[in-house]
């Protein structure tokens, strides 16, 4: 599960993308994602990253985190045509349903906590 620093839940069902293959696949080819779901990309080392929405059939929310799990950027991507860049070096990327960042009242500078399974 992913929690805000105040202990409030962000996501209750979390999957980790640790390998290069899992990260390249991301949410492609899925029909949808369950409520409360998050896919967490764990980079081997912090780096700038770009994401695309090719073969993703639904809008998503993307949360970029630094090594301390502090939010450095939040984006919303459209199906098939969305593109974005982290803009700075990140260690973690969370892909979730489009409404989660707003619903959880997330902002740049907020700290998140989760136990990495990589």
C-alpha angles and dihedrals in degrees: 000000000000119000135188117232089262090059095254115142119250097172131000100189111055130179123187126221103203103152126070089242094053090047093049090049095046110152096335118138095014118127093216142326126249122252111272093021125139132177110209119201112205112200119210087230134000114278143147112272138189126207132202133193099218109146092006108123100195139047117264140193116231124201119192117204134189125224091281091053091250115149111248099170141005122200138175118215129200122227117273096349105052121117132172143161129216089231090210137037114293134182099196136034122190119201114193141145114309095249099049099086091053095037091052090045093236121177138178107276095033117127122229129194132208136141110248115227095200 
